Amino acid sequence: MRIGNKTKKWNPSMTEVHNEGHIASNPHIKKELYVQWRNAESQKRMLKETRDELQNFWLSNKLFNSSAFDKMLKVSGVCVPNTYYRKISQAEWNAINGAPNPFKPVFDHHNTANYRYWISSSLGKVREFGNENATDASGIIIKLVFSADIRHPVGIVLKAHQEAGVQGNPHVIALHREGFAQIGNIDKDSQITEIRNRGLDHNLGFTSAQLDYLKATLVEFSRVL
């Protein structure tokens, strides 16, 4: 309601004027960050549904860690095809350095069908957040270059990591955007399509079932840090 200054009574004719240009905001989100997230440069680094969800948060009063999201946005971008990064432990580096197949020692060590070897298209993300499941990762980062665009694996299905049944299916390659400017899970084929079509940064997870594919397409690997 709007109370008139002179009458001290609600004047319904003033409601439209009062609301004109009014932008609702979430007190848990820093306004200056939200303004930055809405610019073209930031928008092109997010899935459309993430952009929509950000707007929903802004128009609500829900808790949201804007600083954490902004940190992840800074490492989200457009990927360089065929080039990936992985943060590893000193023990993994010792095992793969000089090995003819840098993937086999890792799979042999874990020796479970559903263990996933995660790599990321973003060096910035790997520097900041590392790799999923790499609980013993140190500061060593390796760069892996492939001869093929492994977002489009020939003869292997690429699926969203959080889609039902995927984590227990070693015969598919998994994709997610953990550590990037993402709200909610990657659990639909439509998200995979958008990520690939727009070239968004992503993480890929392989099992030992894809060992031959990884070996056949790897051009080189090197230590970055």
Secondary structure, DSSP 8 states (H G I E B T S, - for coil): --B-TTT-SB-GGGHHHHHTT-----TTS-HHHHHHHTSHHHHTTS-HHHHHHHHHHHTS-----HHHHHHHHHT--B--TTEEEEEE-HHHHHHHTT-S-SSHHHHHHH--TT--EEEES-HHHHHHH--TT-TT--SEEEEEEESS-TTS-TTSEEEETTSTTSTT-TTEEEEE-TTSS--S----HHHHHHHHHHTB--EEEE-GGGHHHHHHHEEEEEE--
